């Protein structure tokens, strides 16, 4: 239990409110600060023991049982079992207890084994050796003995034992390189920094002499955020405070690379480390199938109660006559007969509940969990979703949403890095209206010789040399790019150029690398950052040095970054680059119109644009800026907000220098994927922070918009010309008028909507004054419903999530999917029903927080159209089949009560009641739900429209559910009355037995029940066999093996006298039944009659009104008969026959997986062509 809130309240009202309520003070090396500096208050923190296990040896059984019985189904069957123990019920407690025990035991064994593995892993981690500095010497200890404040020594390739603040390293600049692959999947080397005051420490004695404290925030799970400051004491002087951020923190689980040794101090240990805090799972998402399943369970629970009530009422109505009483075999005592009628009625009601409780499938939950868990491996094993460049395939972070992949109606996708490659290439730059285009393409390598410059569109008067130099210097200085001179960069071995290792630029932003490389090609080379000085080589081969004073980091809200540098002449310069929408409003001079025109032209061509500006600072202005930044960086509370305010004050009064254009090519098969999603009935929305023109060009290139698409604009520019109210209503009238004139369905209308972030904020903003002008949200949603594609540009991360939430909450409640590759996409990935992360170049935050991760956008096609289709078909059949076979199982029991005076006499033997769901009928449906392919994978990929057949939870709607239930009732009636009337030469005796007048053989109720049960088992199993389209040897083995197992079990159960049973009522019953001719006739006829209606229904539906899927199945069968397509394979021999599903398309297949080559060539898109260019 977390007592943080209680501790804070007590501290506030009893001790007095502290200055930093949510902070902690760490004493480095456990040394007290100098006298008079501050009070030394020792604090207790957890040790460094990691506990990822849930259970201990002592609490495993009670805790595990408590967790399992929190599930409603398990608790329900526990109540039924207890009722059987408490009162006299018609069935043995074993019939409910054994299946429940089986389910609980299997789950407990699985969870216990998994926890035992976690215990082993924890033990190996906690006992790992660690070096600690104590009294100037290195002492080796175990990891779990580390305490907050210990100074730790970590060497190359070692893993950090806890969360550490870097003090110094073996590198002269106080940096170290780290890989965080075990935390966020990123294998690239990240750079971390020591503060200048401690970076010079090289020995244990120097580090041990440090007197300092660290004030930092309380532990929180965000891997990319840390707020703190270090106070360094020197003699009796005032302590020197330095800010600490995420760039100073080394996280537990990360690994030190390319650095011999570092010294660091422990700030978070054990379960307070960020790695441990991230063990907590994300909020649980529930699929539409799970919701339907729970609704069906409620219906069946109501049916169960209704059956129990009806039988209880009819029992007392039956016994109302004085000559009717309890049957002799119920063994009622006189005391029981004298009970109050209400108590007796309630007891009978509970007994009937127990008798009919098997209508609730006890093993369905376990089967569904196994199906989801095992089925998820089909995605990870899919070789077509493996990317050779990354060396990774698709990942499943949760298996609970597999079937949701087959129900997606809206796809929300990021643009950069998702639809595009995020592999930037510098195209041109514009300085004061003059355009510069470099010659060669540089592929990442820093060349030694400068390239020439092409100048076009130069004005007659030329341009000012000063602005040109400032522009190129700005792009060489305003970035976070690092120069790697090692032979190995980011774990990839590079070649050696002219006998020495080749240098490369690396950065978390591909845009920055492209810009710096572009400047290199234009004659300005960024060399390195050394001792806080940035060095560049200008066109005249002269090295210029600038002192880097402050970096105002980029964020998605400001959409810009800045640096403050000091030149060798002592001049202070503020350089800024960012989106045009964030730069132009802060510009006070420069050739704005010329630059703006070039920016818009480049954006129309699909190029990514950035604007560059600068400002000269006086000494006083610099000191003021430094004061604002230092004050904000040292804040422990609301540091991000204070930094944002400081940036806003500093970044103003710019002089515009120019703009850049970078190309980001479309990903391979991105256009084909989007077109397939459209054909599958999904609406695709692109949510991006780019300019409208750039994003629109990408949408046209990716075939989100077509030339025939009528574009509707809802942008800030248009709302400035007209009011938002007028624009919304005008667009809505346009859409409705076109719809009424065409008379077409919504899916056929080809409208595309473009909206920007500012207009979206106005639409979503609550305003009381709008009461008379209508609800903007509803009008906006109505417009969106009639658009086949929507582009949302200039979106902030939070707005992306708001869009997804808005669509989720609409009256149709559609299933949404969000896909992205960067940290700015995490919010919408978490908001959507299904979140998919791209393993991109902007980190692995999106992949870590997603439900599924894929290497490229093109893999989304197979994930949805194939895997999602199969998952949904399989689990929908599983759920419906479970309810169907349990109706078939229990309804004869209900009918039997009318023939035994409602005496609660069971129809089936205890063994059959117990094993029906967990043995006789469980494996066939589990295997079906794992391997069934009603159509081939190639057919699903070739014809995306088949996805529409399963849309909107079509196989689990109420009409389908009622059909399966009625089919179960029909079959149950056939089982019971068929068996009853086929023995028309028999009569009931007073003791409830059946006497055959011709053969003089005794057919008791157990023989009759065994006959019904045999027909039941064969019918439900053969029903599944008839529904199977994809047969393998495993299907044959499981289906026919299950029937054989039933026969063998029945022969053994009835052919041997079992000494441990106190009754032998089933002895020789099965053999006696099989010795009867009418019994054999009953079994064959009843199975045939039971299966016939479903077969007839399917034949009629497939003939008169077949779905697209059924037509595809017909084509498959026809191809199999002709030998052109092998059943269950991806392709067969070559065929040029017309596809009956699409007469204008030629079917082409071959054994090498080249099916539908003609179709693919028609739909292919040349990804080497620049976006927006022919």
Secondary structure, 3 states (H helix, E strand, C coil): CCCHHHHHHHHHHHHCCCCCCCEEEEEHHHCCCCCCCCCCCCCCCCCCCCCCCCCCCCCHHHHHHHHHCCCHHHHHHHHHHHHHHHCCCCCCCHHHHHHHHHHHHHHHHHHHHHHHHHHHHHHHHHCCEEEEEECCEEEEEEHHHCCCCCEEEEECCCECCCEEEEEEECCCCCEEEEEEHHHHCEEEEEEEECCCCCCCCCCHHHHHCCCEEEEEECCCCCCCCCCEEEEECCCCCCCEEEEECHHHEECCCCEEECCCEEEEEEEECHHHCHHHHCCCCCCCCCCHHHHHHHHHHHHHHHHHHHHHHHHHHHHHHHCCCCCCCCCHHHCCCHHHHCCCHHHHHHHHHHHHHHHHHHHCCCCHHHHHHHHHHHHCHHHHCCHHHCECCCCECCEECCCCCHHHHHCCCEEEECCCCCCEEEEEEEEEEEECCEEEEECCCCCCECCCCCCCEEEECCCCCCCCHHHHHHHHHHHHHCCCCEEECCCEECCEECCEECCEECCEEECCCHHHHHHHHHHHHCCCEEEEEECCEEEEECCCCCEEEEEEEEEECCCCCCCEEEEEEECCCCCEEEEEEECHHHHHHHEEECCHHHHHHHHHHHHHCCCEEEEEEEEEECHHHHHHHHHHHHHHHCCCCCHHHHHHHHHHHHCCCEEEEEEEEEEEEECCCHHHHHHHHHHCCCEEEEECCCCHHHHHHHHHHCCCCCCCCEEEEECHHHHHHCCHHHHHHHHHHHHHHHHHHHCCCHHHCCEEEEEEHHHHHHHHCCCHHHHHCCCHHHHHHHHHHCCCEEEEECCCHHHHHHHHHHHHCCCCCCCEEEEECCHHHHHHHHHCCEEEEECCCCCCHHHHHCCEEECCCCHHHHHHHHHHHHHHHHHHHHHHHHHHHHHHHHHHHHHHHHHCCCCCCCCCCHHHHHHHHHHHCHHHHHHHHHHCCCCCHHHHHHCHHHHHHHHHHHHHCHHHHHHHHHHHHHHHHHHHHHHHHHCCCEEECCCCCEEECCCCCEECHHHHHHHHHHHHHHHHHHHHHHHCCCCCHHHHHHHHHHHHHHHHHHHHHHHCCCCCCCCCCCCCHHHHHHCCHHHHHHHHHHHHHHHHHHHHHHHHHHHHCCCHHHHHHHHHHHHHHHCCCCCCCCCCCCCCCECCCCCCCECCCCCCCCCCHHHHHHHCCCCCCCCCCC
